[in-house]
Amino acid sequence: MTFAFIEPHPSEDDPLQAELALLDLAAQGSQAAQLWEAPVSLVVPRSYLRYERFEAARDRFARRGCPVWLRMSGGGLVPQGPGILNLSLAYSVDGPPGALSEAVYLHLCEVVGRALRTLGVETHWQAVNGSFCDGRFNLAWGPPGQARKIAGTAQYWRRAPAAAQAPDGQRHLVLAHAVLLVSADPVSITQRANDFEAEAGTGRHYDADKVVSVQQAMGAADEDGAGLMEQVLGALRASVAVTPPHA
């Protein structure tokens, strides 16, 4: 079975809700994929609700035209906006999250890494200390000691409904998500992230030198951002088509 690409619904204000809808397709036995961009915004895990100043900061940013959305997966704050591409993959697996989460991450890194390789950008997975939403399964560009984050990954699990459940009761639905910096400016998006963390009083701070865009990695500073985005979209679609899940 191959992934079927689902177009985002243009009337959905919160793209994260549209993304979660892919799990309904996975529950019906489909492997669903979606490529999408969000307007200027920030996305944080629900753990940010514990900060006393979070809601006030969220309201101020929304009034400035930068909504702050809550997601179901863990991790940290992620900037969204033009020049940032999201890939969402939803499918079912027979087994518990703890046993299969690494395989899901490695598959996602393989999909994005294969696509970037066709564009001449070699990547590997590693943590990049100082980048926003740092994690073990970032995709990074450059030598390991000097690598910069080019994509982040996350996953969210849900038990399959009774009608789709396996005999052992261990069938789950997984939503694997990658955020790829295509042509967004690392300095401006990192500054936006730092401004919100400061207003929310989280104590977190990020370094713009720890992230890089596809445009920078390709040495294509003068290339049209829209044209580059089309190249990346095509490469990701092709990679998804030939990279089945490991789990």
Residue pairs with C-beta under 8 A, 6 or more apart in sequence:
1 30
1 31
1 244
2 31
2 241
2 244
3 31
3 32
3 33
3 89
3 91
3 240
3 241
4 25
4 30
4 31
4 32
4 33
5 33
5 34
5 35
5 237
5 240
6 22
6 25
6 32
6 33
6 34
7 34
8 15
8 18
8 34
8 36
9 18
12 18
14 69
15 36
15 38
15 69
15 86
16 43
16 69
16 70
16 71
16 72
18 34
18 36
19 34
19 36
19 86
19 88
19 175
19 177
20 72
20 156
20 175
22 32
22 33
22 34
22 88
22 90
22 175
23 90
23 158
23 173
23 175
25 32
25 90
26 32
26 90
26 91
26 92
26 173
26 174
26 175
27 92
27 160
27 161
27 164
27 173
28 164
29 92
29 164
30 90
30 91
31 89
31 90
31 91
31 245
32 89
32 90
32 91
33 87
33 88
33 89
33 90
33 240
34 86
34 87
34 88
35 85
35 86
35 87
35 88
35 233
35 236
35 237
36 85
36 86
36 88
37 80
37 81
37 82
37 84
37 85
37 86
38 80
38 81
38 84
38 86
39 67
39 80
39 81
39 82
40 65
40 66
40 80
40 81
40 82
41 66
41 67
41 68
41 69
41 79
41 80
41 81
42 61
42 66
42 67
42 68
42 69
42 77
42 78
42 79
42 80
42 192
42 193
42 196
43 68
43 69
43 70
43 71
43 77
43 78
43 80
44 68
44 69
44 70
44 71
44 76
44 77
44 78
45 70
45 71
45 72
45 73
45 74
45 75
45 76
46 70
46 71
46 72
47 74
48 54
48 70
48 77
48 200
48 202
49 70
51 200
51 201
51 202
52 201
53 199
53 200
53 201
54 200
54 201
56 199
57 68
57 196
57 199
57 200
57 201
58 68
58 200
60 199
61 67
61 68
61 196
61 199
62 68
66 192
68 196
71 154
71 156
72 156
73 154
73 155
73 156
73 175
73 177
74 154
75 133
75 135
75 152
75 154
76 132
76 133
76 134
76 204
77 132
77 133
77 193
77 196
77 197
77 204
78 132
78 133
78 152
78 179
78 193
79 132
79 184
79 189
79 190
79 192
79 193
80 86
80 179
81 184
81 189
82 183
82 184
82 225
83 181
83 182
83 183
83 184
83 185
83 213
83 215
83 225
83 229
84 179
84 180
84 181
84 182
84 184
84 189
85 179
85 180
85 182
85 229
85 232
85 233
85 236
86 177
86 178
86 179
86 180
87 108
87 111
87 112
87 177
87 178
87 180
87 236
87 240
88 175
88 176
88 177
89 108
89 111
89 175
89 176
89 177
89 240
89 245
90 173
90 174
90 175
90 176
91 173
91 174
91 245
92 160
92 164
92 171
92 172
92 173
92 174
93 100
93 104
93 171
93 172
93 173
93 174
93 245
93 247
94 166
94 168
94 170
94 171
95 170
95 172
95 247
96 170
96 172
97 157
97 172
97 174
100 174
100 247
101 155
101 157
103 245
103 246
103 247
104 155
104 174
104 176
104 245
104 246
104 247
105 125
105 136
105 137
105 153
105 155
105 176
106 125
106 137
106 246
107 176
107 243
107 245
107 246
107 247
108 137
108 153
108 155
108 176
108 177
108 178
109 125
109 137
109 139
109 153
110 243
111 178
111 236
111 239
111 240
111 243
112 123
112 139
112 151
112 178
112 180
112 236
112 239
113 123
113 124
113 125
113 139
114 239
114 242
114 243
115 232
115 235
115 236
115 238
115 239
116 122
116 123
116 139
116 150
116 214
116 217
116 235
117 123
118 235
118 238
118 239
119 214
119 218
119 231
119 232
119 235
120 218
121 141
121 150
121 214
121 217
121 218
122 141
123 139
123 140
123 141
123 150
123 151
124 139
124 140
124 144
124 147
125 136
125 137
125 138
125 139
125 140
126 136
126 138
126 140
126 144
126 147
127 134
127 135
127 136
127 138
128 134
128 138
128 140
128 147
128 148
128 149
128 210
128 211
129 210
130 206
130 207
130 209
130 210
131 138
131 148
131 149
131 152
131 206
131 207
131 210
131 211
132 152
132 190
132 193
132 206
132 211
133 152
133 154
133 179
134 149
135 152
135 153
135 154
137 153
138 149
138 150
138 151
138 152
138 153
139 149
139 150
139 151
139 152
139 153
139 178
139 180
140 147
140 148
140 149
140 150
141 147
141 148
141 150
141 212
141 217
142 148
142 212
148 209
148 210
148 211
148 212
149 181
149 210
149 211
149 212
150 180
150 181
150 211
150 212
150 213
150 214
150 217
151 178
151 179
151 180
151 181
152 178
152 179
153 176
153 177
153 178
153 179
154 176
154 177
154 179
155 174
155 175
155 176
155 177
156 174
156 175
156 177
157 172
157 173
157 174
157 175
158 172
158 173
158 174
158 175
159 165
159 171
159 172
159 173
160 166
160 171
160 172
160 173
164 171
165 171
174 247
180 214
180 232
180 236
181 189
181 211
181 212
181 213
181 214
182 213
182 214
182 215
182 225
182 228
182 229
182 232
183 213
183 214
183 215
183 225
183 228
183 229
184 213
185 213
186 208
186 209
186 211
186 212
186 213
186 216
187 208
189 211
190 206
190 207
190 208
190 211
191 208
193 206
194 205
194 206
197 203
197 204
197 205
197 206
198 205
214 228
214 232
215 221
215 223
215 225
215 228
218 228
220 228
